[in-house]
């Protein structure tokens, strides 16, 4: 929120107008902001990068199958395989993800 206010101030927007501006940008899908007291100090400028891209480290094709031999291996997958080999293989083959592996992937 502090960063958002700094940006809006530099554009001549008064701090009292920031919630209205953030609400408008949230409604148009440009950013993520909620007025609830526990969330109102957090502004997510790029929701896709914040939520979707990390999840694709978990939800992707880890193993080839009889119809498609492509596999999505990223550096983070290699790192997690080295750190948590059994956990990683259980995720890739059975869809079971441990807390420690999930924290490493996200």
LOLUM-953067 format. One line per 5 residues: number of its first residue (from 1); their letters; for each residue x, y, z of C-alpha. Coordinates in steps of 0.001 Angstrom, whole numbers, plus 500000, padded with zeros to 6 digits. Each point is the difference from the previous one (the first is absolute). Layout:
NUM> A> X:Y:Z  ... .
//
This chain:
1> XXXXX> 500000:500000:500000  502856:502376:500776  501421:499461:496513  496589:500496:498386  499517:503259:501904 .
6> XXXXX> 503444:501205:498970  499158:499348:496350  496622:501709:500229  501466:502994:501853  502543:500456:497226 .
11> XXXXX> 497044:500184:497595  498212:502588:502130  497418:497684:501563  499065:500688:503607  500393:497105:502477 .
16> XXXXX> 496260:500113:500760  499284:499055:496375  502346:497006:499931  497407:497443:501183  497602:501087:497226 .
21> XXXXX> 502768:499766:497433  501143:496587:501232  496420:498739:500026  499540:501141:496397  503237:498342:498865 .
26> XXXXX> 499047:496838:501912  496598:499909:498267  501654:500332:496592  502467:497192:500787  503111:502171:499893 .
31> XXXXX> 501004:499253:503585  498714:498270:503101  498883:501930:503057  497347:499362:502628  498527:502524:502397 .
36> XXXXX> 499717:497519:502883  502046:501149:503017  502271:496940:499996  500821:500441:496286  499720:503716:499267 .
41> XXXXX> 503716:500738:500459  500965:497514:497292  499886:500934:496323  500940:497307:497499  501072:501790:496845 .
46> XXXXX> 500286:496879:497817  497551:497327:501225  500985:497524:497265  503653:500045:501026  499113:499885:503669 .
51> XXXXX> 497536:497093:499862  499949:498190:496686  503663:499670:499078  501063:498463:503337  497146:497497:499839 .
56> XXXXX> 501231:498807:496611  503061:498666:501823  497630:497503:501624  497336:499523:497336  501901:499055:496875 .
61> XXXXX> 501032:496867:498156  502704:498385:502104  499953:496558:498374  499599:498892:496362  497094:497753:499098 .
66> XXXXX> 499114:497703:497126  498362:502835:498034  502428:502835:500644  503660:499687:500919  500512:503678:500829 .
71> XXXXX> 500968:500887:503537  500133:503449:501566  503257:500170:501924  501085:503300:501437  503019:500794:502102 .
76> XXXXX> 497819:500101:503112  498871:496429:499265  503611:498861:499810  500814:501829:503238  497031:498482:501829 .
81> XXXXX> 500831:496552:498653  503459:500324:501531  498686:501309:503328  496847:497882:500369  500394:497101:497568 .
86> XXXXX> 497365:497651:501414  497536:502848:500558  500529:501274:496465  499502:496575:498448  496784:499492:502006 .
91> XXXXX> 498736:503315:498662  501007:499236:496409  498627:496469:499948  497140:499991:502517  499013:503654:500394 .
96> XXXXX> 500850:499987:503716  501736:503199:501121  501587:500391:503423  500049:503341:501803  503764:500351:499740 .
101> XXXXX> 499983:499307:496261  497121:502403:499434  501846:502768:501849  503083:499313:497889  498058:500119:496728 .
106> X> 498100:503164:500781 .
//
